[in-house]
């Protein structure tokens, strides 16, 4: 089962997704993250993908949608610590041309 863990500190929202992101799970994860973004109104959203081993096109849609929502409320958006499998998908999709991707899954947890 997919879940998220959030930390909101100093107007920075860190969202760690745990589990695979596919068409079965993306909607619930999207809704949870959107609620938190609109409730907390961060200035920076960090999407931690270190605990995601599989992601399909639904995951890309999830990322792009949260990027758009963050920009709409004036927040910066960054992907942090993607697992190697997810990093490969992000690279193939050209996500790094749109948003920042930092770190890898070998870094210490947030």
C-alpha positions in Angstrom: 0.0 0.0 0.0 1.3 3.4 -0.9 1.5 6.1 1.6 3.2 9.5 2.1 5.0 11.0 5.0 5.1 14.8 5.3 7.3 17.2 7.2 6.4 20.9 7.2 9.0 23.1 8.7 10.0 26.7 8.0 7.5 26.9 5.2 9.1 24.0 3.4 7.0 20.9 2.7 8.8 17.6 2.3 6.6 14.8 1.0 8.1 11.3 0.9 6.2 8.8 -1.2 6.6 5.2 0.0 5.7 2.5 -2.5 5.1 2.2 -6.2 3.2 4.9 -8.2 0.9 3.4 -10.8 -2.6 4.0 -12.1 -4.0 2.2 -9.0 -2.3 4.4 -6.4 -1.7 7.8 -8.1 -5.1 9.3 -7.4 -5.0 8.8 -3.7 -1.5 10.1 -3.4 -2.3 13.1 -5.6 -5.3 14.0 -3.4 -3.3 13.7 -0.2 -0.5 15.9 -1.5 -2.8 18.5 -3.0 -4.7 18.8 0.3 -1.4 19.4 2.2 -0.1 21.9 -0.3 -3.3 24.0 -0.2 -3.6 23.7 3.6 0.0 24.6 4.4 0.8 26.9 1.5 4.6 26.2 1.5 7.2 28.3 -0.3 9.1 25.1 -1.3 7.8 21.6 -2.0 10.4 18.8 -1.9 9.1 15.5 -3.4 11.3 12.7 -1.9 11.2 9.7 -4.2 13.8 7.6 -2.5 11.3 5.0 -1.4 9.7 4.6 -4.9 11.0 1.7 -6.9 8.5 1.6 -9.7 6.6 4.4 -11.4 4.6 4.4 -14.6 3.2 7.3 -16.6 0.7 8.0 -13.8 3.7 8.8 -11.6 4.9 11.3 -14.2 1.5 12.8 -14.2 1.5 13.0 -10.4 4.8 14.8 -10.4 3.9 17.3 -13.2 0.6 18.1 -11.5 2.2 18.8 -8.1 4.8 20.9 -9.9 2.0 23.0 -11.5 0.0 23.4 -8.3 3.2 24.4 -6.5 3.9 27.0 -9.1 0.3 28.2 -9.0 0.6 29.1 -5.3 4.0 30.6 -5.7 6.1 27.8 -4.3 9.3 26.3 -5.7 9.3 22.6 -6.5 12.1 20.1 -6.4 12.4 16.3 -6.7 14.9 14.9 -4.2 16.6 11.6 -3.8 14.9 9.6 -6.6 15.7 5.9 -6.6 17.9 4.8 -9.5 14.8 3.2 -11.2 12.8 6.4 -10.9 15.8 8.6 -11.9 16.0 6.6 -15.2 12.3 7.2 -15.9 12.7 10.9 -15.1 15.7 11.2 -17.3 13.9 9.5 -20.2 10.9 11.8 -19.8 13.1 14.9 -19.7 11.7 16.1 -16.4 15.1 17.7 -15.5 14.5 20.3 -18.2 11.4 21.5 -16.3 12.3 21.1 -12.6 15.2 20.5 -10.3 16.2 17.0 -9.4 18.7 16.6 -6.6 20.5 13.8 -4.8 20.1 10.1 -5.1 18.8 7.2 -3.0 22.2 6.8 -1.4 21.9 10.0 0.6 20.8 10.1 4.2 17.0 10.4 4.7 15.3 13.7 5.2 
